[in-house]
Amino acid sequence: MCPAPVSEDTPRGFIIPIGGGEDRVKDMAIHRKFVELSGDGDADIIVIPTASRLEETGPDYNRIFTELGAGRVEFLPITQRADCDNPAFADMLDRATGIFLTGGNQLRLSTILGGTLVAQKIRRQNAAGVPVAGTSAGASVMSEHMIAGGPGNSAPAEGNINLAPGLGLTNAVIIDQHFTQRNRLGRLLTASSFNPFLIGLGIDEDTGAFIGPDNVFEVVGSGAVTVVDASHLTHSSMWDAGTGEALSLLGLRLDVMGQGCRYDLTSRHAFPPDEHAGFCSLPA
């Protein structure tokens, strides 16, 4: 699924994958930036807690964004595909100035939302300039190709990752979350080996990649974003590897980026915090 078409007159909204485990009580830097992008006091934020089975997830994020000064915050109680046909939910998304997908299970999220009116509204609103953020499972589902599962603590190997279609807000990256905390480098490298066109983003907990309309992202938070660029891969054994066999991947490029670093997804170059600042319109 490709991203929705963008109007020449309106830049696409920010896409903000978050690695999960974000700070919800102290500085709340990631949530604060999201509220700013959504309009601060004029913000109308819609939370979609579908990935989670916990009843308190939606109300908890309502509290967070309200405390940070958002004008209006509501959540959509979507628990089955039939809920996605609710015209009231479509109207709420139509007026949203920010959309937030919570954590939980990304397959639950994709199988309930995928192909529905709600999914179409999310994609079209982002194309029309509305920022869309997602944490943990909500981060994974943003890309066209979604990491649906697979073990951590393993070397790159055939069969150690499951892929599924995501919401398709971006087709430039594939996203993994809780990255360092669950030692998921091996499975992100495996995902990158399937199609070297994709840029792999491994996002730590309490860390977000704020991807702007210029296709440049800035790292916000206390952890790091690991970028895997397989575009210059000179050899991959994926095509003939047996199940469980360790992969040979030669020519990979890897960047590890902390707070304030930026990455240009078009040119595939990373920049320290004091460079490339003019390319990203993220508010200070």
Order of alpha helices (4+ residues) and beta strands (2+ residues): beta-alpha-beta-alpha-beta-alpha-beta-alpha-alpha-beta-alpha-beta-beta-beta-alpha-beta-beta-beta-beta-beta-beta-beta-beta-beta
